[in-house]
Amino acid sequence: TTLFRSEFAADDISWYSNPMCNGVIRSYSRADCKGLAHVISIPLGYADKIGSKRPEAANREYKWSFCGTAWFDRPKKLASLDSLQPSLVKFYDKWNHPDLESRPAYFETLTKSTFVPCPTGNNAETFRFWEALEAGAVPIYVRESGDDQFWNSMQEHIPMLELKSWDQAATTMRFLLEHPEHLAKDIVTG
């Protein structure tokens, strides 16, 4: 068994059909691996222990937060959310920037956030999505071209709103913040 991680889904998988290959565990799923019984995908996840104290989503300090790289036009995409305040936003110009929050501080930021936007990176699936869920925040995901594998996989297990733009995301977030009964009932509890 081999653990394999390729967020670009461009890795050579021809060796998966080798008779000596008994099993493959992937962090990122691929459409062309569906149906291969010896290939399983385990979603990305957060490694720190979770505290049991998390305020309800509607009663958090920040309406939303984002801490991550400025890659992939993220500042431009998330600009639609600027009117939702208070928020905490930190963009970094490179991966593992020296000014990154510590893991405990980052997780605390997530637990203080009602929503966590999850714009795509090198892959539609991001650690941020799973971290938001673990912190009890609502991940906000906007559909993008080429995200069908991730979207379909998530729809099998997690009911998600199909948002087609960051403007639509802002409108939806505003509605849920103004109607917390929907936030608690429809989003958090499913």
N, C-alpha and C positions, 0 to 999 in steps of 0.2 A: 504494500500500500504506500502511496506517495501523496504527500500534501502539496498541492499546487495552487499558487495565487497569481493570477494575471488579470489585472483590472482592465487591460486593453482588449481582452478576448481575441488576441492575435497570436497566441502561443500555438506551437505545433502540437496537435493532438493525435497525429497519425499513430503514434506509439500506443495509444489507448487500445488499439485492436490487436496488439501483440499478445500472443497466447501466454506470455510470462507476466503480463500485467493483470494482477488479480483484483486491484482496486485503486481508485483515485478519489481523493477528497479535495474538492475545490472550494476556495473562498468565494469566487464569483461564478455564477452559473452561466452556461452558454446554451443557446438554442440547439446547436448541433451535437450536444451531449445528451439531450433529452431522449429517453428510451434506452440508454446504455446502463444496464442494471448495476454494473460495477463502478459507476461514477456517481458520487453524491456531492451535493453542494451544501455547505454549512454557512449560513449568513455571517457576515462580518459582525463583530460585537465589541463591546466595551469591556475592558479587563479589570477595572477597579471594583471594589466592593460597593454595594449600594446601601445607603442609609435608609431606614424605614420612614423617616420624616420627610415627606414631600407635600408641600401645600397643594390644594386643588388647583387645577389649571387656571380657573377664573380668578384666583386670589394670589397671583404671583406679581412680583415686583416689576418685571419687564413684560411688555406686550409681546416682544420677540427679541431674539438675540442671534447674532452670527459672529463667530470667531473662526477665521480661516483665511486661506490665501485669496488674493484678488484675481486669480486665474479665471479664464473662461468668461470674461465680462461680468463676473459676479457683482461688482459695485453697481454697474449699470442695471443689471437685472433687479437687484434688491432695492434700488432707488424708489421703486413704486411703493415700498413699505414705509418710507421715511415719515409719512404723516401719522403713523401709529406709534405713539409715544406714551410712556418712556420705553426706550429700547437700549440695547447695548450692542454695538457693532465694532468689530476690530478686524481690519483687513491687513494681511501681511503680504509682502512682495515675494516671499519664497517659502518653500516647505521647510519646516523645522526652524523657523525664524527665531533668533535669540530672545525676542520679546514675547514669545508665546506664553500664555498662562500655564501654570502647572496643571497637571491632570486633575488634582482635587479642586483647584480654583475653577477650572473649566466646567467640571461636573456641577459645581455649586452654581455657576452662571446658568447652566441648563435647568437646574431645579428651580431657579428664580424666574424662568421664562415660560410664558403661556405657549408661545409658538416658536419653532425653530425651523427657519427656511433651510431646505436641503437641495440647493442647486447642484446639478451634475458636476462631476469632475472628470477624471479620466474614464470613469464608468458611471452609469446612471445610479448604481448602488454606491452609497457612501457610508462611511462610519457614522457620520453625523445623523443619518436617519435612525440608526439603531441606538445611538447615544441619546437622542431626543426621547425615544420611546422608553428607554431605561430610566430616564429622569422624570418621566411622567408628563413631559411636554408633548405638544402636538406637532409632529413633523409636517412641514408644508412642502409638498413636492409638485413642481410644475412639469407637465409632460414635455418631452423634447423628441425630436426625430431620432429614431434608432433605439428608443428605450423600451420597446415591446417586451423583450425577455424579462427585464426587471419588473415592469408594470404588471404583466400577466402573472408572474410569480407572486408578487405582493397581493394582487387581487384574490388569489386563492386562499390567503390566510388573514389578510388585514383589510378591512373595508377602508378605502381611501377615496377622497373626493377627486374627481378628474378635473384638475385645473389646467387651463390651456395657455395662461399668460400670468405674469407677475402682477399685472393690474387686476386681473380676476382674483388672484390670491389675496391681494390687499382688500378688495371688496368683501370677500368671504371672511377674512380674519376680522374685519371691522364689524360685520354682521354678528359673528359669533361672540365678539367682545361685548357688543351691545345687548345680546340675548344669551347670557351665560347659561340659561336653562338648556339651550341647545348644545352648547359646548360640553356640558357635563353629561347629558343624555346621549346625544347622537355621535359625538366624536370620541370622547374618552371611554365610554362603556360600550360603544358599538351598538 
